[in-house]
Amino acid sequence: MRLVSISAGLLMALAAPAAAQTVPSSIKAALADSKRPEADRARDSVRKPGELLAFAEIAPGDKVADFIMGGGYFTRILAAAVGPKGHVYAYQPAEFIQYKASYGTDQDTAVAGYTNVTPSRVSLAAVAFPEPLDAIVTVQNYHDLHLKMSPPGFALSVAKTLHNSLKPGGVLLVVDHVANADPEFKAPDSLHRIDPAAARAEIESAGFTYEGALPILANPADPHTTNVFDPSIRGKTDQFVFKFRRAE
């Protein structure tokens, strides 16, 4: 296989990007929720949460998971978007909390005051949800499943768990930082990025059907060779947005 550097713009063109997203009123209202911290609101123009969750088909009454929730940015939006008849499972891996205790504090803070959110912090190998889900959202962290702490095949195993956690027809939304061609998944550990083509192939092999890409987080100026935490690129990385579905 000839390894080439693929920009997100080219990748999205090859992947037949989805049409522009119309953000429904339920998600617009969630973005305006007064419970959201001002610091989160300030990031909306860059992170495009309305378009992302519209692409994931999030609707009132849905049962959803924020998989590897980080600081809870999407947890809060999802809680308001699915409403009182829906439910959000806010998952923070035990491994992350063991690495940095603030991940646990972030989870506690994010779920406080939301009666329709259930936190979970079991290990990645033991992750499970108590009911079939309509959607799973994982943003800027699928690459973490390929860190050197994970054994070979671990990411695929987790992808299969996510597949089996969805209802038939359920959606998996994956957003992550773009790496250059990297079929052996070496970039996640060194750069905290992942090759979109390799990620897509792995997720499809877990049983998912790929349904398209949304190019709204693309940045052709990103060379894909810098660690995402480097000040020169942090907050401005080229990112792919892929939607997958569990077959009916």
Secondary structure, 3 states (H helix, E strand, C coil): CCCCCCCHHHHHHHCCCCCCCCCCHHHHHHHCCCCCCHHHHHHHHHHCHHHHHHHCCCCCCCEEEEECCCCCHHHHHHHHHHCCCCEEEEECCHHHHHHCCHHHHHHHHHHCCCCCEEEECCCHHHCCCCCCEEEEEEECCHHHHHCCCCCCCHHHHHHHHHHHHEEEEEEEEEEEEECCCCCCCCHHHHHCCECHHHHHHHHHHCCCEEEEECHHHCCCCCCCCCCCCCCCCCCCCCEEEEEEECCC
